[in-house]
Amino acid sequence: MIARLCALVLLSSLSSLPFAADEYDDTIKVFRTAGQSGTFFSRSYGYAVFPTIGKGAIGVGGAHGSGRVYVKDAYVGDTSMTQVTVGLQLGGEAYREIIFFEDQRAFDEFTSGHFEFGAAASAVAITAGASAKASTSGGSTAGANKGKGNAKTAGGYYKGMAVFSITKGGLMYEASIGGQKFSYKPKKAGS
């Protein structure tokens, strides 16, 4: 059963990989129309968007996703997120995530090459209906259920960043502590 859950998460993650050229545009559109996250586009210096982050766990968990970084809606580079968690957790899920940068200082911090959010406490309902995270040193996260129109903020910017996530699907029980680590590569000239 556990192997089936992990396989399900992997397959749902693979179905959203960059086979579709507009997956980033589609994800940005979802966040633009998802409640308060939409208001951050006009007042942010830039943002990083992850169309799909796959997450799975059996005691020890992991998550990974690839994304793009934008400044004022212009694509400037690529990013990836990796997370390892330890604690009481089981299952898997896929979700979308966006990180808004309040100003150039926050953008520069994120794009420095190896940015990391501090340990985050999270609780994901077994139905994958909602999630919320609060970081001690890097950002706040608010989640939404599978309905795309109701992402809510967890208090705005925290240390120059605001993070939103929307669950795409999966089943996961989790009570764990872990941090998200990001890498960044500037866009190659001509791409």
N, C-alpha and C positions, 0 to 999 in steps of 0.2 A: 504494500500500500504506500509506504513512504517513497519507494522508488518510483511509483506511478505519479505521485504528486510532484516530485522533482522533475520527472520527464515532462509532465504537463506544463510546468513553468518554463522549462527550456524550450519546448515547442512554441508556446505562446510568445516567448521572447524572440525566437527566430523568425516568427511570422511578421515581426515588425522591424526587422533589420533593414539596412538601406537598399532594399530592392526597389522601393518606391522613391522616386526622385523628390517628391514633395512631402516626405514624412516630417521634415522639420517645419515646413509651412503649415501642415495640418496640425501639428502639436502647438505651434505658436497661436494658431487660430483658436484652438481649444482654450488655451489660457487667456487669450484676449476676451473671450466671451464667458469665462468662468468666474462670475462674481467679482470680488475685489481684486483678484490677480490682474484683471484687465486694466485697472487704473495705474498699475506700476509701469506699464510700457511708456507712457508719456512723461513720467517724472523720474525715470531711471537713466543713468549714464549708459547702461548696457545690460546684457543678460546672457546666461548660458542655458541652453535648452537640451533636454535629454528625452527623445521620443519614447524610448523604452529602457527601463532599468529592470533587469531580472534579479530576483532575490530568492534564495532558497536556504533552508536550514534543517539540520537534525542535530540539535545541541549546539554545534558550531555552525555559524551561518556565513554567507557571503552574498554580495551584490555587486553587479557590474553593469555599466552602461557607457555608451559613447554619445557625445554631443557636440554641439557647435556653440561658439561664442560670438555675440553680436554687440556692436556699438552703434546706437541709434539705428537699429534695423539693418546695418551692414555687417555681413559675415566677415569676421577678422581672424578666426582660428578654430582649432579643434580641441576638444577636451575629453577626458575619460574619467569616470568615477569608479572607485573600488572601495568596498566596505567589508570588513570582517567583524563579526559579532560573536560573543560568547555569552551563553546564558540559556535560560529556559525558552526554547523556540523550536518550532516544527512546521514544515510546509514550504510553500513557495508562492510568490506573487510577481506580477509585473506592474510597473507604474511609470507614469510620466513625471518629470521634475523640471522645474525652472528656477533659476537663481537670479535675482535682480541685483544689480550693483547700483547703489545710491549715487556714487560719484567716482571720479577717476581713481582716487585712492583705493577704494574697494576693488575696482576693476584691476588695478595694478597688483594688489595683494593676491587676488585670485589667479591672475595670469603670470605670477612670478615663477611658475613651473611646478611646484609641488605644494599646493595649498591643501590644508586639512581643516575640516570642522572639528571642534572638540567633541568629546564623548557626548552622545545624544541618548536621551531616554525616549523610548517609543513604545507605543501599544497599538497593535493592529488587530482589529476585531477578526474573529474567525471567519466571518462572512466577507472579509476584505472590504467592508463598507466604509470605513473611515480610518484615518491615521493622523497622528500629530506628533511632532518632535520639538524639543526645545534644546538648543545647544548652549553650552556654557562658554564657548569662545568663538562662535562663528556665525550663527544665524538662527532663525526660528523657522519652523516649518509648519504649514497647515495642510491638512489633507482634505480630500473630498471623496464622496462615494462615487460609484461608477457613473452617476449622472454628471454630465460635463458642465452644467450650468450653476454649480454651487460651491466652488472653491472659496474658502474664506481665509483671511489673513490671521496670523497668530500674533498680531501686535505691530505690524509694519517692519521697518528696517531694524536690524540688530547688528551693531558694529558695521554698518554700511551695507548689509545684505538682507534680503528677504527671500525665503524659499517656499515654494508651493509644490504640492504633489497631488496627482490624481491617480487613483488605483485603476488599472486596466483589467485586472482579473487575477484569480488565484485564491488559495486558501492558506492562511498562515496564522499560527498562534505564536506570539512572541512577547517576551518580557526580558529584554536584553539591553546591554550597553555597548555602543560601538560608534566609531567615527567614520565619516566619509572623507576619502583622500582623492584629490583631483590632480591630474596632470594637464598641461597645456602646451600646444604647439601652434605658433602663428600660421596663418594661411600662406600657402606657397604662392608666389607671384604668378598671376595668370590663371589661378583656379577659382 
